Amino acid sequence: MLTSELLARLQSDQGERALEAAAAALAIEPDFLRAAQRLSPPFAEPLARAAVEQVQLRRRAARKFPEASRLFFTREGLEQATPEAVARNRAARFAAFPLVFDFGAGLGGDALALAQHSQVMAVDRHRLPLQVLRANAERLGLADRLGIVEGDLRRLPLRFPPGAGAFCDPGRRAGGRRLRGVQAAEPPLHVVLEWLPSLAGLAVKVSPAVRLDEVRHLACEVEFVSLEGELKEATLWFGALRRGVRRATVLPAGATLEGDVEPYLPTGPVREYLLEPDPAILRAGLVLRLGASLGAQPIAEDISFLSLDEACLSPFARTYRVLESAPFRLKSLQAMLDERDIGRLTVKRRGSAVEPGEIARKLRLRGEGEALVILTRHGGRQTMILAERVRDETSRKP
């Protein structure tokens, strides 16, 4: 486990040699203990173990941080750290702010991204993450743009210079459990909002599972962010940072869709193509707005699939070509698959009472092809849609 003393040793010339040796040892022996034993001697056991742990964490961190091989991490901090692509996207909105406070900075994924644009004051009540943040800022050449304060946000005498902005990532775990609701975080949202009158702009990270009715009464924009098709987080934007009411942002494309009241779209038939909106679109409640922008219709009032006649690749949705659509019957589905020589099948369910696991057990898949079956409702009936992913058609974006 990383400590302040071990972090300092890892930053020394001896520590660099231990990290290099740890990488070589793990290439031969992936087991933690055996790899650490290969380092001792010449490196003492605490340093050897810390070096092996850091190399393992760097490998895990590579998906979040392109520069992970140069940085330091803690296990808990890495689990909670904001992926660099998400942090950079958020930091870009702070670009005009000369000074930004990062409250609850942790390992500093957001602080490092903010420091690309502004001076940053990182605040956290835990010393070790701040020390890791400082070490990483030095490695990235950002140390002169970063100040660090250790302390409890509820007790610090906070004074904000004119024009300052702030980002707050409240703690959402306690005793190994996730805390539910914006007022259950530490500090709770009502405490964070007490700073708003003294700030030009404020952003608060919240769970992507936040209920819209929890924040509907606030004068803020709610942004849901996905990365590579996975919903990652939500941010509440206040003051000068607010740009709308509800927003979905899809990364790495950097595409964003904003709206408030959803337009009316009548339901329609299952046509040649289906669109499955990105999770950020779903959480932001912008499915119908997306449909209106693309000329697509929902296939049912409470089903998120949209349908249209022409292929349309959008960063906000997956596109499927409909091969066949029919009322659900297991024998009919088996016949569809046999006719198309399907041997690998993905099952998606949206508003259907049919269990995907039951389908998988009863079907006989013998072919070489691959397809998707969507179990849903259409026209008041249980429906199955056999489809295939469209990846290479000409794109038309909203």
Residue pairs with C-beta under 8 A, 6 or more apart in sequence:
1 53
1 75
2 50
2 53
2 54
2 72
2 73
2 74
2 128
2 132
3 128
4 127
4 128
4 131
6 46
6 47
6 50
7 72
7 128
7 131
7 132
7 135
9 15
9 47
9 50
10 16
10 18
10 19
10 47
10 50
10 51
10 54
10 72
11 135
14 43
14 47
15 47
15 51
17 43
18 39
18 43
18 47
18 48
18 50
18 51
19 51
19 54
19 55
21 38
21 39
21 43
21 51
22 35
22 36
22 39
22 48
22 51
22 52
22 54
22 55
23 55
25 35
25 36
25 38
25 39
25 52
26 35
26 52
26 55
26 56
28 35
28 38
29 35
29 38
32 49
32 52
32 53
32 56
35 52
36 45
36 48
36 49
36 52
37 48
39 47
39 48
39 51
39 52
40 48
43 51
53 75
54 72
54 73
57 73
57 74
57 75
57 78
58 68
58 69
58 71
58 73
59 68
60 78
61 68
61 71
61 73
61 78
61 81
62 68
62 69
63 83
64 78
64 81
64 82
64 83
64 84
64 109
65 71
65 81
65 83
65 84
65 109
66 84
67 139
67 140
70 139
70 140
71 136
71 139
71 140
72 132
72 135
72 136
73 81
73 107
73 132
74 107
74 128
74 129
74 132
77 106
77 107
77 129
77 132
78 107
80 106
80 107
80 173
81 106
81 107
81 109
82 90
82 109
82 110
82 113
82 169
82 205
82 233
83 109
83 227
83 232
84 109
84 113
85 227
85 251
85 252
86 225
86 227
86 232
86 233
86 251
87 109
87 110
87 112
87 113
87 114
88 113
88 116
89 225
89 249
89 251
89 254
90 110
90 113
90 167
90 203
90 225
90 235
91 110
91 113
91 114
91 116
91 117
92 117
93 203
93 237
93 241
93 243
94 100
94 114
94 117
94 118
94 165
94 167
94 201
94 203
94 241
95 117
95 118
97 117
97 118
97 163
97 164
97 165
97 200
97 201
98 118
98 119
98 163
98 164
99 118
99 119
99 120
99 121
99 161
99 163
99 164
99 165
100 114
100 118
100 119
100 120
100 121
100 164
100 165
100 166
100 167
101 120
101 121
101 123
101 160
101 164
101 165
101 166
101 167
102 108
102 110
102 111
102 114
102 120
102 121
102 122
102 123
102 166
102 167
102 169
103 123
103 153
103 166
103 167
103 168
103 169
103 192
104 123
104 124
104 153
104 168
104 169
104 170
104 171
105 111
105 122
105 123
105 124
105 129
105 130
105 133
105 169
106 124
106 126
106 129
106 133
106 169
107 129
107 132
107 133
107 136
108 122
108 129
108 130
108 132
108 133
108 136
108 137
110 167
110 169
111 120
111 122
111 133
111 137
111 146
112 133
112 136
112 137
112 140
112 142
112 146
114 120
114 167
115 137
115 142
115 145
115 146
116 142
118 145
118 165
119 145
119 146
119 147
120 145
120 146
120 147
121 147
121 148
121 149
122 130
122 133
122 146
122 147
122 148
122 149
123 148
123 149
123 150
123 151
123 153
123 156
124 130
124 150
125 150
125 151
125 152
125 153
126 150
127 150
130 148
130 150
133 146
133 148
134 143
134 146
134 148
137 143
137 145
137 146
149 156
153 187
153 191
154 187
154 191
158 195
158 198
160 166
160 195
160 198
160 199
162 200
163 200
164 199
164 200
165 199
165 200
165 201
165 202
165 203
165 239
165 240
165 241
166 195
166 199
166 201
166 202
166 203
167 202
167 203
167 204
167 205
168 187
168 192
168 202
168 203
168 204
168 205
169 205
170 185
170 186
170 187
170 188
170 189
170 192
170 204
170 205
170 206
171 179
171 185
171 186
172 178
172 179
172 184
172 185
172 207
173 179
174 186
178 207
179 185
179 186
180 207
181 214
182 188
182 189
182 206
182 210
182 214
182 215
183 189
183 190
185 206
189 204
189 206
189 236
192 202
192 204
193 202
193 218
193 238
195 202
196 202
196 238
196 239
199 239
200 239
200 240
201 237
201 238
201 239
201 240
201 241
201 242
202 237
202 238
202 239
202 241
203 235
203 236
203 237
203 238
203 241
204 235
204 236
204 238
205 233
205 234
205 235
206 215
206 233
206 234
206 235
206 236
207 233
207 234
208 224
208 225
208 231
208 232
208 233
208 234
208 283
210 222
210 234
212 222
212 246
212 285
215 222
215 236
218 236
218 238
219 238
219 242
220 236
220 237
220 238
220 242
221 236
221 237
221 241
221 242
221 243
221 244
221 245
221 246
221 247
222 234
222 235
222 236
222 237
222 245
222 246
222 247
222 284
223 234
223 235
223 236
223 237
223 246
223 247
223 248
223 249
223 284
224 231
224 233
224 234
224 247
224 248
224 249
224 279
224 280
224 283
224 284
225 231
225 232
225 233
225 234
225 235
225 249
225 250
225 251
225 280
226 232
226 248
226 249
226 250
226 251
226 278
226 279
226 280
227 251
227 252
228 251
228 252
229 278
229 279
229 318
230 279
231 279
231 280
231 283
234 283
237 243
243 258
244 258
244 259
244 260
245 258
245 259
245 260
246 258
246 259
246 260
246 284
246 285
246 286
247 256
247 257
247 258
247 259
247 284
248 256
248 257
248 258
248 278
248 280
248 281
248 283
248 284
248 286
248 316
249 255
249 256
249 280
250 256
250 278
250 280
250 281
250 315
250 316
253 315
255 315
255 316
255 397
257 281
257 284
257 286
257 289
257 290
257 293
257 316
257 398
259 284
259 286
259 289
262 285
262 286
262 287
262 288
262 289
263 288
263 289
263 292
264 288
265 288
265 291
265 292
265 297
265 298
266 297
267 297
267 298
267 299
267 300
267 301
268 297
268 298
268 299
268 307
269 299
269 307
269 378
270 299
270 307
270 322
270 325
270 378
270 383
270 385
271 307
271 308
271 309
271 322
272 308
272 309
272 310
272 311
272 321
272 322
273 307
273 308
273 309
273 310
273 311
273 312
273 319
273 320
273 321
273 322
273 390
274 299
274 305
274 306
274 307
274 319
274 320
274 322
274 374
274 385
274 387
275 290
275 291
275 294
275 296
275 305
275 306
275 307
275 308
275 312
275 314
275 317
275 318
275 319
275 320
276 304
276 305
276 317
276 318
276 320
276 348
277 286
277 287
277 290
277 304
277 306
277 316
277 317
278 315
278 316
278 317
278 318
280 316
281 287
281 290
281 316
281 317
282 304
287 298
287 304
287 306
288 298
290 296
290 306
290 314
290 316
290 317
290 398
291 297
291 298
291 306
293 398
294 306
294 308
294 312
294 314
294 396
294 398
295 308
295 312
296 306
296 307
296 308
296 312
297 306
297 307
297 308
298 304
298 305
298 306
298 307
299 305
299 306
299 307
299 376
299 378
300 351
300 376
300 377
300 378
302 351
303 350
303 351
303 376
303 377
303 378
304 350
305 350
305 374
305 376
306 317
307 322
311 319
311 321
311 390
311 393
311 394
312 319
312 395
312 396
313 319
313 390
313 391
313 393
313 394
313 395
313 396
313 397
314 395
314 396
314 397
314 398
315 397
316 398
318 389
319 389
319 390
319 393
320 372
320 374
320 387
320 388
320 389
320 390
321 387
321 388
321 389
321 390
322 385
322 386
322 387
323 336
323 340
323 371
323 386
323 387
323 388
324 336
324 385
324 386
325 378
325 383
325 384
325 385
325 386
326 332
326 336
326 383
326 384
327 381
327 382
327 383
327 384
328 352
328 354
328 375
328 381
328 382
328 383
328 384
329 384
330 359
330 362
330 363
332 384
333 359
333 363
333 373
333 384
333 386
334 363
334 364
336 342
336 386
337 345
337 363
337 365
337 367
337 371
337 386
338 366
338 367
340 367
340 369
340 371
340 386
341 367
341 368
341 369
342 365
342 367
342 369
342 370
342 371
343 365
343 366
343 367
343 368
343 369
343 370
344 365
344 369
344 370
344 371
345 360
345 363
345 365
345 370
345 371
345 372
345 373
346 370
346 371
346 372
346 373
347 356
347 359
347 360
347 372
347 373
347 375
348 356
348 372
348 373
348 374
348 375
349 355
349 356
349 374
349 375
349 376
350 374
350 375
350 376
351 376
351 377
352 375
352 376
352 377
352 382
352 383
353 382
354 375
354 382
356 375
359 373
359 375
370 388
371 386
371 387
371 388
372 386
372 387
372 388
372 389
373 384
373 385
373 386
373 387
374 384
374 385
374 387
375 382
375 383
375 384
376 383
376 384
376 385
377 383
